[in-house]
Amino acid sequence: MATDDLVKGPGLYFDGTSSARHDVTVEAAPQAVRITDANGAMLAEWPYADLRAQSAPDKVMRLRRASGPELARLELRDPVLIARIDAYADSLDRTGATERRLRSKVIGWTIMAAVSLVLVGVWGLPALSDRIALLIPLSAEQRLGAAMDKQVRSMIDPGRTDRPFECGTADAEKPGRAALDRLIGRLEIAAGLPIPLKAAAVRKADANAIALPGGHIYVFEGLIRQARTPDELAGVVAHEIGHVAHRDGTRSLLQAAGLSFLFGMLLGDFTGGGLVVIAARTVVQSAYSRDVETAADRYSVGLMTRTHGDPRALATILDRVAGGAAPGSKILLDHPQTKDRVVAINALADSSPGTIEPLLPAADWAALKRICG
């Protein structure tokens, strides 16, 4: 479509990084939809080929960008603006095919939701979360993890401006990033998970690591500095992989956020980011139960044994941190009953004999220790 005039109109914009709604001006330019704030500053530009329509009420257009942030959304009500975007975006599906697919999906999940409501009434959501978590598709967990990633980073970022929050991006740090990738790769192969892991080292002083639903794992700088061997670091990471394998993050979120979170997971509806903020806060601030931690410890011992690492390494670093050998012991706050866990891990390791080989060459380990500069 060729035209010399530009059509503008009001819109509602969710940037995908917070739950805030922004009143914006939307311009249907010949090549893209342009989104500006009240001061005329450009917020985003979405090419027409990248636009995807979402289910919306009559006379409302809801758009997302296929290659953009998972949660970014644009809502329009101006009929002239909607008509112009429809004319420019030849491939935009607003004929009802997407709506019909969504309706079929909603009907199926509504039936399951009705059954879930009955079961929740009988047993309660905490007791049912283990069963419900297994029914959620892994693809939904991956979408949630991707949506949570930016929110979690903003919550744990100490706010330094001199260096990026994620380690391994500077030239001097890249060998460390490569070494971390090799270590994670060994664990990932031995774990055999149905989803890929996405690990990152971040500039956070606590001796800790956390895992999100969908395979995202953050290894804190404080943990890397306190680890004396590759096996100690790998043992903690293997513990977090256990949480991913057991879908503990999803179970925890189901217990914390209830059925609204469940429906958002099943329908993939994270519009506005409210559920993602709740999910991120739950993962960062909550602690798992003793039984859940014990299961992840058991997984770590098994995974380290299959990788030919030292299955006692997790107990070694936990015991040292618990003894106050170094500052930054937040890992103890997130993982209660550390002394009991150390004893249990060593007992499991004794019953799981195997050959122990270096998980990383000395040069790689030295590089990994410098991953954060």
N, C-alpha and C positions, 0 to 999 in steps of 0.2 A: 504494500500500500504506500502510495506516495502522497505526501501532503506537506504544505509549508507551515501550517499552524501547529502549535504544540498545545496539547490538552493537559491541564493541571487540575488537581482536586485534592481534597483532604483524605487522609488515611490513618489507620492505626498500625503501628509498627512494633513488633517484638524483635529485639536484636539477637535473641538466642543465648545471651550471656547472663540475663537476670530476668526476674519476673515483672519488671517495669514495662508499662505500656507507654508508647511515645506517640503523641499527636504530630503528624508529619504532613508535608506537602508531597504529593506524588505527581510526577510528570511523565507522560507517555511520549518519550523521545523516539525517533525512528529506529534506533538500534537497541534501546534498553529502557527499562523502567528506572527512573531516577528518584531517589528518596532523600528529601532534605528536611532539616529541622526548622524551628520557628525563626531562626536567624539566617536561614538560607544556606547553612553549611551542609555539604554532601555527607549523608550517612551511609548510603549504599547505592550501587548501580547494578541492576539485575538484567542481564541480556535476555531477550525474549525466548531464545532457544533453551534457556536454562530454567524457565518458569514451569512450575507444576501447580495445577489447581487442586484445591482441597474441598472436602465437603463443606457446604455453607448453606444458610437459609436463602430463601428466595430473595432476589435483588441484592445479594451480597456476594462479592468476589473475595475469596481467600486464596492467597498464593504463598508458595514457598520456593526456595531456590534449590535445585537438585544438587548443586555442588557447594552450597553454602553451609552455614552452621545448622546443626540438626534442628534447633528450636526456632530459627528465624522465621517469622511469619509477617504477612502484610494483608490487611483487611480493608476493602474498599466498598463504598456504598454509592458513590457518584455514578449515575447511569451513563453519562457521556464519557467519563474516564474509563469505565468498564468496557464500553463498546469500542473505544479506541484501542485498548489493550487487546481485546479479542481480535480486532482486525489485524493488528501487528503480529500477534503471536499465533501464527497459523496452526502450530502443532499443539496448542494448549487444549487439553481435553476438558471441555465443560459440557459435553453432550450427554453425560449421565453414565458412561461406562465405568468411570472411577467410582461414581456414587453407588452403582449397583454392586461392584466388587466390595466396597466398604460395607454396604448394607448386609450382604451375605456374611461377611466376617462378623459384623455386629450381632446378627441373629445367632450365630453359632456360639459366640462368647457370652451372649446374654443368657442362653440356656445354661451354660456352665456357671455363669455368675449367680443365677437363681439357685442352682444346686449348692453353690458355695455358701450362699446366704443361709440356707437351711443348715448346712453342716457347721457354719460358724455359730449359729444359734444353739446347736447341740453341744459342740466341743469348745468353742471359743477360737478366735483367730490365732493366738500364739501356738496352741496345740496343733492347729491345722496348717500352719505356715510351711512346715516341712513337706507336706503332701502337695500343697498348692505350688510351691516353688518348682517342683519337678514337672509341673504341667506347663510352665511358662516356656515358650520356645527360646532356644539359645539366641536366635536372631534378635528377639526382643531384648534380651539381656545385653547383647552387644550394642544395640541402639541406645539403651539407657546408659551404658558405660561411656559411650562416645559423648552423649549429652552431658554427663556428669563431669567429664574430664576437665573442662575449662573452669567449672564452678569449684571443683575440689582444689585445683591449682590456686585459684584466687583465695581460698580459705586458708591454705597452709603456707602461702607465699609470705615470707617475712617482710616483703616490701623493699628489698634492696634495689637500688637503681643503677649501681655500677656494673652489675653483671646479670645476665639472664638467669631466671629462676631455675631452668633446667640445665644441669651440668652436661658437659661433653660437646658443647657447640663451638667453643673457641678452638683454634688450630692446635694449641698445646694440650687441649683436653680430649681431642678426637681419638688418640690411641687408647685412652681410658674408656671411651664410649665403645670402641670396637671390642675391647676386652670384656666389657660388661655384656655386650651382645653375644659373645662367644660363650660366656658363662651361662647366661639365660638360655641360649640355644641348646646347650647340653642338658639342662634341666627340662626344657620343653620337649625335646625328643624322648627323653625317658618317661615323661609324664603322659605323653600321648593324648593330650586333651583334644576335644572336638573343635575347639576354637583357638585361634592364635593368641599368644601373650604379647602385650605391648608394655614393655618395661622402660622406666625412665629414672635416672638419678636426679634428685632435686636438692637445692641448697636449703636444707632444713637441719638444724643442729641436733635434734632429738635422735637417739639411737633407735630408729624405728623403720618400719616399712608398712605400707597399707595396700590393700587390693580392692578394686571396684568390681562390681558385676561386669561380666563380659571380657575379663582378662587384662584390665589395666592394673599395673603394679608400680608403685612409687617407692624407690629406695632412697632413704634420707642420707644426706651427707654425713650426719653424725654416726649412723650405723657403719658406713664405709670406713670412717676414721677409726672407729673402735674395733672393727674386725681385724684380727691379726693374721688370718689365713683366708684363702678363697673359700674354704669349706665352711668357715663360720658365717661368712656373708651368704653363701649358697644355702646353708641350713635355714637361715631366717627367710630367704626368698622362697625356698621350698615350702616352708610353713604357709606363706601367703598364697602360693600356688594351690596348697591344700584348701584354703578358703574358696578359691576360684572353682576348683574341682567339685567341692561340696555345695557350691552355690550359697555359701553362708551369707554373703552380702545381700542377696535377694531375700533370703529368709528373714534377715534382720530388718530389712526395709518393710516387708510385709507385716511384721509385728509392730513396727513403729508407726507406719503411715496407714495401715489398714486397707480396706477395700478400695478406697479412692486410688491408692497406688497400684493395686492389682488391676483395676480397670484401665488405668493409664498405661501399664505395661502391656496388657493384652491388645489394646486398641492402638498402641503407639502414639497416644495423644499426650504430648508433653508441652502443648501450646502455652506460651507465656513463661515456662520454666519453673512454675511454682513447685511442682512435684520434684523437679531436679534439685532445687534448693534444699527441700526437705531431705531428699535422698543423700545429697552430698554432706549435709550436716550430720545425718545419722551415721554415715560411714566414718567421718572424721572424728566425731565426738563420742561415739558409743563404744562400749567394750563387749566382746563376746562372752558367753557363759563359759564356765570351766569345762563343761562337756564338749563344747564346740572347739575350744582351744586344745583340749586333749586329742580330739580327732585330727586336728591340723598338725599337731606334733607327731602323731603316729604316721600321718601322710609324709611329713618331712623325713622321718627316719627311713621309711620305705623308699622314697624317691632318691634320697642320698645313697642308699644301698644300691639301687639300680644304676645310679650314675657312677658308682665306684668312688664316691666321696666318703668322708668320715661321718657316719650317722650320729656321732656324739657331738659334733661341732656345734649344733644348736644349743645343746645343754651347756657347752663350754662358755659360749658368749653370754648366755643368760645368767649363768652363775657368776661370771666376772662382773657384769653390769650390776647384778643384785648386790654384790659385795662392795659396791661403791668404788671400784677401781678407777672409774672415769666419770666425768660429769655427763649430763644428758641422758638420763635414764627413764625417759617417758615410756619406753617399751614396757617397763614394769607397771606403769599405770594402766596401760592398755591390755596387759596380759597378767591377770592376778595369779596368786598361788605359785609364784615362780620356783620356789625351793622344791615344792612337790613335783612340779613339772620336770625339773632337772633330774630328780631321782627316777621318774617314770621314763624319761627319754633315754637315760643310760641303761635302764633295764630292758627297754625295747631294743636298743642297739646291741646289747649282749645276746639277745635272742635272734639277731639278724646278722650273722657273720657274713663277711664277704671281703673281697680284695679291695684295698684302698689305693687309689692312684691320684696323682696331682690333678685337680680340676682345671688349673691354669698353670702355664709355665711362669717362672719367677718374673720374667720381663713383663708379661701381661698383667700379673698381679701388681707389680710396681706401677704400671701405667694406670690401672684401675684405681689405685689409691690416690692418684693425682687427677681423677676425672673432674673434680670440682675446683681444681686449681691449688 
